[in-house]
Amino acid sequence: MADQTSKPSITYYNGACPVCRAEIEHYKHRADEAEILIDWCDVSKTRDALREQGIDEDEILRRLYVETADGQLKGGIDAFLEIWREIPRLNWLATLIGAPVIYQMSCFVYDKILAPFLFHWNTRTGRVQRMRRP
């Protein structure tokens, strides 16, 4: 369990995506039950925090990010692992997905299939707007 006197981690998620929003709501509920301090930031409403870190706007909307209490920024599967490690009832998932072969497969599926599919689906349906490039 996280030290409640330390700075909470921050989770950056795309709240405009119904799949992402539902998953984060589940994590919020679990974190609240365990009295875990996690700040939740919906990047579909504000992207400034991650822009300051040099992350492309499309990537901000495409992937889950977590800034750990010690200031490290993690994205994709590594972000999920941080959340799962923080929430006691999800520790088993961090252990499973963090196993070497499963971790590599999970990264591939998330980065190459799931995240691009959801981003395309959300932009096609107009839930999020792509960054306009010069």
Secondary structure, 3 states (H helix, E strand, C coil): CCCCCCCCEEEEECCCCHHHHHHHHHHHHHHHHCCCCEEEEECCCCCHHHHCCCCCHHHHHHCCEEECCCCCEEECHHHHHHHHHHCHHHHHHHHHHCCHHHHHHHHHHHHHHHHHHHHHHHHHCCCCCCCCCC
